């Protein structure tokens, strides 16, 4: 029997893709770094006016100065607290209502129609009404964040449950699983991908809502820091606030991706080539 050597491409494909993954991670940093370099160059050469858009190095120096004196940390903690409370309230409500509407016909008839009607209203446009209802204090900001997080998570919870193949549920019933066992072993694993997608969208909407909420009669938070800087034409502080919001959104999405990858380790999705 003659042994035939496998082609190089087959050998490469059989090897663990650790090097390829590492190379892809490095490739994803090229475009952001290039943008920062071009921005820095344009600011230093006068192509972009310093008072309109300061260089990234200037923004970094401002951030370091505010971090050393504790100003940035205090405002950041206030913003994180608002985001966490609003996300917890809106996310919990979305999970409960989405599960009831997805699992029960009576819940679907009672809950889904008004939610479908409410989602047509942009929640950021409700700021004047929220001010009338709950005032201009912390309640308004937390409510706005909760509304932003509610709708994406509700609809993905509802869709994740309804997209489960009914034959799997029937098979579980035939095998003797009771209602709670079917939810645990069939419904929950089947709905998890949609739940994670909804949670990622909910976190993004929560940060967006926080940006708007903190610019309305606020005495602390990153939004207040930006509004105060605007009054004194401190463009570097305004850009720093935008960087902080973007960094928080990116970090939360990254952590959620890691959690999703570990929780859904059994699922193999399509990989980009």
LOMITOR-127819 format. One line per field, with one value per residue: x, y, z of N, C-alpha, C in turn; residue in three letters; chain. Coordinates in pm, whole numbers, padded with zeros to 5 digits. Atoms other than C-alpha are relative to their C-alpha. Layout:
BEGIN
n_u: X|... $
n_v: Y|... $
n_w: Z|... $
ca_u: X|... $
ca_v: Y|... $
ca_w: Z|... $
c_u: X|... $
c_v: Y|... $
c_w: Z|... $
fike: ALA|... $
kolmi: A|... $
This chain:
BEGIN
n_u: 00086|-00081|00046|-00003|-00007|00112|-00039|-00031|00120|00074|-00072|00021|00137|00015|-00068|00082|-00002|-00041|-00076|00093|00081|-00085|-00022|00124|00011|-00089|00053|00113|-00049|-00069|00079|00009|-00129|-00022|00086|-00060|-00123|00042|00060|-00109|-00079|00080|00009|-00132|-00039|00094|00109|00117|-00021|-00014|00116|00115|-00022|-00138|-00070|00019|-00096|00052|00112|-00057|-00057|00113|00055|-00092|00009|00127|-00005|-00087|00065|00120|00122|00049|00047|00127|00106|00014|00074|00141|00057|00010|00110|00125|00013|00023|00135|00095|-00010|00058|00146|00053|-00031|00084|00137|00004|-00010|00124|00111|-00029|00020|00144|00063|-00047|00038|00143|00085|00067|-00100|-00023|00114|00011|-00123|-00071|00057|-00040|-00144|-00022|00041|-00092|-00133|00000|-00034|-00142|00002|-00069|00095|00087|-00064|00090|00108|-00059|-00026|00129|00043|-00090|-00089|-00126|-00106|-00056|00105|00016|-00116|00006|00114|-00038|-00090|00081|00078|-00090|-00042|00115|00056|-00082|-00006|00133|00029|-00087|00048|00124|-00033|-00080|00090|00091|-00073|-00038|00074|00100|-00022|-00089|00081|00084|-00086|-00029|00122|00012|-00100|00044|-00042|00111|-00007|-00123|-00113|-00004|-00051|-00141|-00085|00031|00033|-00108|-00115|00035|00021|-00118|-00064|00078|-00010|-00128|00010|00082|-00073|-00099|00073|00054|-00109|-00028|00108|-00010|-00104|00052|00099|-00071|-00060|00105|00053|-00095|-00012|00122|00000|-00079|-00106|-00113|00000|-00079|00077|-00015|-00137|-00003|00080|-00074|-00113|00052|00020|-00130|-00066|-00107|00028|-00072|00079|00117|-00045|-00034|00126|00041|-00089|00038|00122|-00033|-00077|00091|00079|-00086|-00040|00116|00027|-00106|00025|00118|-00043|-00075|00099|00078|-00083|-00015|00131|00046|-00116|00050|00046|-00106|00051|-00081|-00118|-00040|-00122 $
n_v: -00120|-00121|-00116|-00124|-00116|-00093|-00133|-00096|-00070|00086|00002|-00129|-00008|00090|-00054|-00091|-00133|-00102|-00106|-00076|-00086|-00109|-00091|-00074|-00102|-00110|-00069|-00085|-00123|-00083|-00117|-00102|-00066|-00086|-00119|-00084|-00060|-00104|-00106|-00069|-00074|-00111|-00102|-00061|-00079|-00110|00034|-00006|-00102|00058|-00034|00075|00142|00014|00124|00107|-00014|-00103|00060|00094|-00079|-00051|00113|00032|-00107|00015|00125|-00019|-00077|00071|-00049|00096|00120|-00027|-00010|00131|00085|-00041|00047|00145|00034|-00022|00100|00132|00006|-00003|00126|00105|-00013|00026|00136|00095|-00012|00056|00145|00054|-00018|00074|00143|00025|-00014|00105|00134|00013|-00066|-00112|-00105|-00057|-00086|-00114|-00078|-00035|-00113|-00134|-00020|-00028|-00139|-00092|-00001|-00095|-00133|-00010|-00024|-00125|-00109|-00004|-00076|-00103|00064|00057|-00111|-00032|00111|00037|-00110|-00010|00057|00130|00090|-00018|00056|00145|00045|-00009|00113|00122|00008|00033|00140|00092|00047|00100|00126|00061|00058|00115|00108|00050|00069|00119|00108|00038|00062|00137|00101|00061|00144|00027|-00006|00120|00114|-00006|00041|00144|00065|-00007|-00122|-00088|-00134|-00069|00070|-00036|-00137|-00001|00079|-00024|-00140|-00091|00011|-00045|-00146|-00071|-00087|-00123|-00076|-00072|-00108|-00105|-00066|-00089|-00116|-00074|-00075|-00113|-00098|-00059|-00104|-00112|-00069|-00068|-00122|-00102|-00030|-00074|-00137|-00069|-00043|00096|-00059|00093|00093|-00037|-00096|-00130|-00046|-00050|-00122|-00106|-00036|-00076|-00138|-00067|00030|00098|00106|00122|00071|00053|00118|00102|00062|00090|00116|00082|00071|00101|00104|00078|00085|00104|00094|00081|00093|00100|00092|00080|00096|00107|00079|00072|00106|00108|00060|00069|00072|00112|-00045|-00038|-00089|-00022|-00083|-00077|00050 $
n_w: 00000|00015|-00077|00077|-00089|00012|00047|-00105|-00044|-00090|-00126|-00067|-00050|-00113|-00116|-00081|00061|-00097|00067|00085|-00087|-00048|00112|00022|-00105|00035|00118|-00039|-00062|00099|00041|-00106|-00019|00115|-00016|-00104|00054|00094|-00080|-00068|00100|00050|-00106|-00021|00118|00018|00091|-00088|-00102|-00134|-00082|00050|-00027|-00048|00033|-00100|-00110|-00089|-00073|-00095|-00110|-00078|-00075|-00109|-00101|-00073|-00076|-00116|-00106|-00044|00064|00097|-00069|-00067|00101|00063|-00094|00005|00127|-00007|-00091|00073|00107|-00058|-00057|00111|00075|-00083|-00001|00133|00042|-00075|00051|00135|-00008|-00055|00095|00121|-00026|-00015|00132|00088|-00045|-00027|00098|-00066|-00014|00132|00034|-00091|-00014|00123|00077|-00047|00016|00142|00022|-00068|00061|00111|-00054|-00040|-00144|-00031|00018|-00118|-00107|-00059|-00076|-00120|-00092|-00062|-00084|-00111|-00034|00074|-00084|00036|00049|00144|00070|-00013|00080|00140|00026|-00007|00125|00109|-00010|-00003|00127|00071|-00072|00005|00131|00025|-00087|00061|00125|-00030|-00046|00107|00111|-00034|00075|-00087|-00006|-00112|-00121|00000|-00031|-00143|-00071|00019|-00086|-00138|-00069|-00036|00058|-00040|00060|00142|00008|-00036|00088|00142|00032|-00038|00092|00134|00004|-00047|00099|00016|-00124|-00001|00100|-00059|-00108|00061|00051|-00114|-00063|00088|-00015|-00134|00003|00078|-00083|-00108|00057|00009|-00133|-00084|00048|-00041|-00141|-00076|-00082|-00003|00111|00117|00078|-00066|00025|00137|00010|-00068|00086|00115|-00043|-00004|00128|-00022|00096|-00036|-00100|00071|00076|-00099|-00040|00108|-00006|-00115|00038|00100|-00067|-00084|00088|00058|-00106|-00038|00110|00000|-00110|00033|00103|-00068|-00071|00100|00059|-00097|-00028|00120|00055|00079|00132|00093|00103|00119|-00021|00118|00063 $
ca_u: 00000|00138|00112|00029|00130|-00155|-00146|-00009|-00348|-00504|-00231|-00274|-00650|-00603|-00386|-00538|-00635|-00460|-00217|-00496|-00707|-00413|-00350|-00716|-00709|-00410|-00576|-00880|-00660|-00512|-00797|-00857|-00486|-00466|-00759|-00591|-00262|-00434|-00632|-00320|-00133|-00416|-00446|-00073|-00034|-00331|-00556|-00804|-00840|-00732|-01031|-01271|-01122|-00813|-00554|-00592|-00277|-00434|-00749|-00539|-00353|-00684|-00815|-00503|-00532|-00899|-00828|-00547|-00760|-01051|-01298|-01324|-01360|-01642|-01845|-01776|-01906|-02228|-02283|-02214|-02460|-02737|-02668|-02660|-02986|-03169|-03040|-03139|-03493|-03553|-03379|-03568|-03902|-03817|-03719|-04033|-04280|-04103|-04108|-04475|-04573|-04361|-04472|-04839|-05110|-05295|-04971|-04916|-05266|-05237|-04875|-04745|-04998|-04937|-04560|-04572|-04759|-04518|-04208|-04316|-04253|-03885|-03813|-03574|-03866|-04041|-03801|-04048|-04322|-04091|-03995|-04364|-04423|-04115|-03937|-03586|-03393|-03240|-03575|-03602|-03252|-03292|-03635|-03491|-03213|-03467|-03685|-03387|-03289|-03642|-03749|-03446|-03434|-03810|-03836|-03535|-03663|-04003|-03856|-03604|-03882|-04116|-03843|-03783|-03884|-04210|-04110|-03832|-04083|-04313|-04023|-03936|-04299|-04300|-03986|-04174|-04033|-04269|-04327|-04033|-03799|-03898|-03830|-03493|-03366|-03532|-03669|-03386|-03096|-03283|-03356|-03011|-02859|-03145|-03123|-02756|-02825|-03102|-02879|-02607|-02858|-03009|-02672|-02602|-02943|-02886|-02561|-02730|-03016|-02771|-02594|-02923|-03045|-02727|-02749|-03078|-03039|-02764|-02518|-02289|-02198|-02003|-02285|-02270|-01893|-01943|-02216|-02009|-01711|-01927|-02008|-01636|-01552|-01333|-01348|-01090|-01315|-01616|-01422|-01294|-01653|-01735|-01432|-01546|-01895|-01751|-01504|-01777|-01992|-01703|-01593|-01944|-01994|-01657|-01738|-02076|-01916|-01680|-01972|-02170|-01880|-01838|-02209|-02278|-01962|-02178|-02280|-02052|-02134|-02004|-01651|-01539|-01270 $
ca_v: 00000|00338|00633|00960|01281|01517|01854|02143|02311|02004|01991|02359|02321|02032|02237|02432|02778|02960|03148|03243|03375|03575|03719|03817|03994|04200|04277|04422|04683|04816|05043|05205|05274|05416|05649|05774|05833|06028|06226|06309|06412|06629|06806|06864|07000|07237|07056|07018|07318|07238|07421|07220|06873|06835|06568|06227|06293|06611|06424|06155|06417|06570|06230|06160|06497|06442|06086|06197|06453|06206|06404|06146|05854|06017|06104|05763|05586|05791|05702|05333|05328|05478|05240|04934|05017|05105|04794|04574|04713|04715|04381|04200|04335|04239|03884|03829|03976|03824|03479|03504|03626|03359|03063|03135|03212|03430|03619|03666|03810|04041|04157|04154|04391|04690|04632|04624|04954|05113|05015|05242|05539|05643|05623|05919|06134|06056|06276|06571|06333|06157|06493|06562|06216|06154|06491|06578|06386|06040|05870|06019|05909|05556|05524|05635|05374|05106|05189|05174|04830|04687|04666|04491|04229|04173|04114|03882|03685|03651|03558|03316|03120|03123|03012|02685|02383|02255|01899|01922|02021|01736|01492|01612|01568|01217|01135|01222|01567|01792|02159|02296|02029|02112|02481|02403|02145|02256|02610|02783|02635|02704|03065|03150|03274|03521|03622|03711|03908|04096|04165|04309|04535|04630|04733|04948|05115|05167|05359|05568|05650|05740|05990|06172|06143|06279|06594|06695|06886|06663|06747|06447|06183|06183|06369|06647|06666|06713|06975|07173|07158|07287|07599|07678|07563|07278|07064|06819|06732|06689|06451|06270|06211|06065|05838|05722|05639|05455|05268|05162|05036|04848|04694|04579|04426|04249|04101|03987|03824|03630|03518|03421|03222|03026|02971|02866|02658|02381|02597|02633|02931|03032|03174|03451|03350 $
ca_w: 00000|-00102|00131|-00037|00136|00207|00030|00225|00231|00394|00656|00730|00761|01005|01237|01528|01405|01692|01467|01228|01516|01650|01305|01268|01604|01494|01162|01340|01507|01183|01076|01420|01462|01110|01181|01500|01317|01039|01295|01495|01181|01054|01390|01426|01071|01103|00856|01140|01370|01726|01875|01658|01700|01922|01852|02019|02221|02360|02453|02620|02826|02932|03034|03240|03413|03502|03613|03846|04029|04058|03846|03570|03810|04007|03696|03543|03855|03844|03477|03537|03826|03613|03326|03552|03733|03410|03231|03524|03537|03162|03104|03380|03258|02899|02993|03200|02949|02649|02810|02907|02559|02391|02602|02671|02418|02669|02736|02365|02320|02620|02608|02252|02082|02315|02304|01924|01929|02178|01982|01697|01925|01945|02316|02305|02188|02518|02718|02750|02864|03109|03257|03321|03468|03684|03691|03579|03844|03848|03784|03436|03335|03469|03307|02974|02996|03096|02795|02563|02693|02707|02345|02185|02460|02461|02087|02075|02374|02210|01871|02024|02194|01896|01653|01839|01633|01780|01694|01952|02219|02118|02130|02481|02588|02441|02642|02960|03037|03229|03151|03352|03221|02863|02927|03084|02836|02510|02520|02707|02502|02180|02273|02412|02081|02037|02402|02369|02051|02228|02525|02302|02131|02467|02611|02304|02333|02706|02646|02377|02613|02888|02660|02602|02961|03116|02907|03071|03399|03536|03813|03765|03513|03186|03011|03269|03225|02851|02889|03138|02903|02619|02821|02847|02491|02620|02310|02443|02739|02509|02284|02593|02703|02363|02390|02733|02608|02308|02528|02770|02486|02328|02659|02752|02407|02430|02771|02646|02341|02570|02787|02479|02333|02656|02715|02356|02314|02166|01871|01570|01354|01014|01028|00794|00544 $
c_u: 00089|-00062|00017|-00001|-00115|00051|00023|-00124|-00080|00066|-00024|-00140|-00022|00064|-00093|00012|00043|00073|-00091|-00085|00080|00023|-00125|-00017|00088|-00054|-00114|00046|00061|-00079|-00020|00129|00029|-00084|00059|00125|-00034|-00060|00108|00080|-00075|-00011|00133|00042|-00097|-00110|-00133|00030|-00003|-00123|-00127|00010|00144|00058|-00026|00096|-00045|-00115|00050|00060|-00109|-00061|00089|-00007|-00128|-00003|00084|-00069|-00134|-00128|-00060|-00056|-00134|-00115|-00023|-00080|-00148|-00067|-00019|-00115|-00134|-00022|-00033|-00142|-00104|00000|-00061|-00153|-00058|00025|-00085|-00143|-00013|00004|-00130|-00115|00024|-00021|-00147|-00070|00043|-00050|-00150|-00081|-00071|00097|00030|-00111|-00004|00121|00054|-00064|00037|00149|00033|-00040|00101|00135|00008|00035|00149|00009|00073|-00092|-00094|00059|-00091|-00111|00053|00031|-00127|-00040|00087|00096|00130|00118|00048|-00105|-00017|00113|-00002|-00115|00034|00093|-00079|-00084|00088|00040|-00117|-00033|00091|00000|-00135|-00022|00090|-00034|-00124|00030|00081|-00085|-00088|00071|00047|-00088|-00097|00016|00095|-00077|-00088|00082|00033|-00122|-00019|00096|-00033|00043|-00122|00024|00131|00124|00011|00054|00150|00087|-00023|-00015|00118|00123|-00030|-00013|00124|00068|-00075|00006|00130|00000|-00083|00070|00106|-00065|-00053|00108|00037|-00105|00004|00105|-00048|-00100|00067|00064|-00103|-00048|00093|00024|-00123|00005|00071|00111|00122|-00014|00083|-00073|00008|00138|00012|-00076|00069|00119|-00046|-00017|00130|00083|00122|-00026|00068|-00078|-00124|00037|00038|-00127|-00052|00084|-00039|-00127|00029|00077|-00087|-00086|00080|00038|-00116|-00035|00105|-00022|-00119|00032|00075|-00096|-00082|00079|00016|-00132|-00048|00117|-00043|-00040|00117|-00062|00095|00115|00037|00132|00063 $
c_v: 00124|00114|00125|00116|00093|00133|00094|00069|-00085|-00006|00128|00010|-00089|00052|00091|00143|00110|00115|00085|00094|00118|00103|00084|00108|00120|00078|00095|00130|00097|00126|00101|00075|00096|00128|00095|00070|00113|00120|00082|00086|00122|00112|00073|00088|00114|-00027|00003|00101|-00062|00031|-00071|-00149|-00020|-00136|-00106|00009|00107|-00052|-00098|00072|00056|-00110|-00039|00104|-00014|-00129|00016|00076|-00060|00043|-00104|-00125|00020|00005|-00135|-00094|00034|-00051|-00151|-00044|00017|-00108|-00137|-00013|-00003|-00130|-00114|00005|-00035|-00143|-00103|00002|-00061|-00152|-00063|00010|-00077|-00149|-00034|00006|-00112|-00137|-00020|00075|00120|00116|00068|00097|00126|00093|00049|00116|00138|00026|00032|00142|00098|00008|00093|00141|00002|00039|00127|00121|00014|00082|00109|-00061|-00061|00107|00038|-00109|-00019|00110|-00008|-00057|-00134|-00092|00010|-00068|-00152|-00056|00001|-00116|-00131|-00018|-00039|-00147|-00097|-00059|-00099|-00136|-00071|-00071|-00119|-00117|-00065|-00080|-00127|-00117|-00049|-00068|-00142|-00098|-00072|-00152|-00039|00001|-00123|-00124|-00004|-00042|-00151|-00077|00013|00123|00085|00140|00070|-00066|00032|00142|00001|-00067|00026|00148|00092|-00016|00049|00149|00079|00086|00131|00087|00080|00113|00115|00075|00095|00126|00086|00083|00121|00108|00067|00110|00122|00081|00077|00130|00112|00040|00085|00142|00082|00026|-00101|00074|-00091|-00097|00052|00103|00139|00059|00060|00131|00117|00046|00080|00147|00079|-00030|-00091|-00122|-00131|-00082|-00061|-00126|-00113|-00072|-00096|-00127|-00094|-00079|-00112|-00115|-00089|-00094|-00114|-00105|-00090|-00101|-00111|-00103|-00090|-00103|-00117|-00092|-00085|-00117|-00117|-00070|-00084|-00073|-00116|00042|00044|00082|00013|00095|00073|-00052|00111 $
c_w: 00000|00079|-00083|00098|-00024|-00051|00117|00053|00096|00136|00078|00058|00119|00127|00079|-00052|00095|-00066|-00087|00084|00049|-00111|-00027|00105|-00030|-00119|00036|00065|-00102|-00032|00113|00023|-00115|00010|00103|-00050|-00096|00074|00070|-00098|-00050|00104|00019|-00116|-00028|-00099|00074|00110|00139|00086|-00046|00032|00043|-00036|00107|00117|00100|00084|00106|00120|00089|00085|00117|00111|00083|00082|00126|00112|00045|-00067|-00094|00068|00067|-00100|-00068|00088|-00001|-00128|00001|00090|-00070|-00105|00057|00054|-00112|-00079|00079|-00001|-00137|-00046|00070|-00051|-00139|00002|00050|-00101|-00129|00017|00012|-00136|-00094|00036|00012|-00105|00061|00019|-00131|-00037|00085|-00004|-00132|-00077|00054|-00012|-00145|-00034|00059|-00069|-00120|00045|00035|00147|00039|-00017|00120|00114|00056|00084|00129|00103|00074|00100|00124|00039|-00078|00079|-00053|-00060|-00151|-00077|00004|-00081|-00148|-00038|-00001|-00126|-00117|00000|-00016|-00136|-00074|00070|-00002|-00133|-00031|00091|-00060|-00127|00025|00045|-00114|-00117|00030|-00076|00093|00009|00113|00132|00011|00033|00148|00081|-00011|00090|00148|00075|00033|-00054|00033|-00058|-00148|-00019|00024|-00108|-00148|-00031|00029|-00090|-00141|-00013|00037|-00107|-00022|00125|00006|-00102|00055|00111|-00055|-00054|00115|00068|-00087|00011|00137|00005|-00078|00081|00112|-00049|-00003|00138|00083|-00050|00033|00149|00090|00077|00012|-00117|-00118|-00085|00059|-00024|-00140|-00014|00068|-00084|-00121|00036|-00002|-00125|00017|-00089|00037|00103|-00065|-00077|00095|00047|-00105|-00002|00114|-00030|-00099|00063|00088|-00084|-00058|00105|00040|-00109|-00004|00112|-00028|-00108|00064|00075|-00097|-00058|00097|00028|-00118|-00067|-00089|-00142|-00085|-00113|-00119|00032|-00129|-00054|-00083 $
fike: UNK|UNK|UNK|UNK|UNK|UNK|UNK|UNK|UNK|UNK|UNK|UNK|UNK|UNK|UNK|UNK|UNK|UNK|UNK|UNK|UNK|UNK|UNK|UNK|UNK|UNK|UNK|UNK|UNK|UNK|UNK|UNK|UNK|UNK|UNK|UNK|UNK|UNK|UNK|UNK|UNK|UNK|UNK|UNK|UNK|UNK|UNK|UNK|UNK|UNK|UNK|UNK|UNK|UNK|UNK|UNK|UNK|UNK|UNK|UNK|UNK|UNK|UNK|UNK|UNK|UNK|UNK|UNK|UNK|UNK|UNK|UNK|UNK|UNK|UNK|UNK|UNK|UNK|UNK|UNK|UNK|UNK|UNK|UNK|UNK|UNK|UNK|UNK|UNK|UNK|UNK|UNK|UNK|UNK|UNK|UNK|UNK|UNK|UNK|UNK|UNK|UNK|UNK|UNK|UNK|UNK|UNK|UNK|UNK|UNK|UNK|UNK|UNK|UNK|UNK|UNK|UNK|UNK|UNK|UNK|UNK|UNK|UNK|UNK|UNK|UNK|UNK|UNK|UNK|UNK|UNK|UNK|UNK|UNK|UNK|UNK|UNK|UNK|UNK|UNK|UNK|UNK|UNK|UNK|UNK|UNK|UNK|UNK|UNK|UNK|UNK|UNK|UNK|UNK|UNK|UNK|UNK|UNK|UNK|UNK|UNK|UNK|UNK|UNK|UNK|UNK|UNK|UNK|UNK|UNK|UNK|UNK|UNK|UNK|UNK|UNK|UNK|UNK|UNK|UNK|UNK|UNK|UNK|UNK|UNK|UNK|UNK|UNK|UNK|UNK|UNK|UNK|UNK|UNK|UNK|UNK|UNK|UNK|UNK|UNK|UNK|UNK|UNK|UNK|UNK|UNK|UNK|UNK|UNK|UNK|UNK|UNK|UNK|UNK|UNK|UNK|UNK|UNK|UNK|UNK|UNK|UNK|UNK|UNK|UNK|UNK|UNK|UNK|UNK|UNK|UNK|UNK|UNK|UNK|UNK|UNK|UNK|UNK|UNK|UNK|UNK|UNK|UNK|UNK|UNK|UNK|UNK|UNK|UNK|UNK|UNK|UNK|UNK|UNK|UNK|UNK|UNK|UNK|UNK|UNK|UNK|UNK|UNK|UNK|UNK|UNK|UNK|UNK|UNK|UNK|UNK|UNK|UNK $
kolmi: A|A|A|A|A|A|A|A|A|A|A|A|A|A|A|A|A|A|A|A|A|A|A|A|A|A|A|A|A|A|A|A|A|A|A|A|A|A|A|A|A|A|A|A|A|A|A|A|A|A|A|A|A|A|A|A|A|A|A|A|A|A|A|A|A|A|A|A|A|A|A|A|A|A|A|A|A|A|A|A|A|A|A|A|A|A|A|A|A|A|A|A|A|A|A|A|A|A|A|A|A|A|A|A|A|A|A|A|A|A|A|A|A|A|A|A|A|A|A|A|A|A|A|A|A|A|A|A|A|A|A|A|A|A|A|A|A|A|A|A|A|A|A|A|A|A|A|A|A|A|A|A|A|A|A|A|A|A|A|A|A|A|A|A|A|A|A|A|A|A|A|A|A|A|A|A|A|A|A|A|A|A|A|A|A|A|A|A|A|A|A|A|A|A|A|A|A|A|A|A|A|A|A|A|A|A|A|A|A|A|A|A|A|A|A|A|A|A|A|A|A|A|A|A|A|A|A|A|A|A|A|A|A|A|A|A|A|A|A|A|A|A|A|A|A|A|A|A|A|A|A|A|A|A|A|A|A|A|A|A|A|A|A|A|A|A|A|A|A|A|A|A|A $
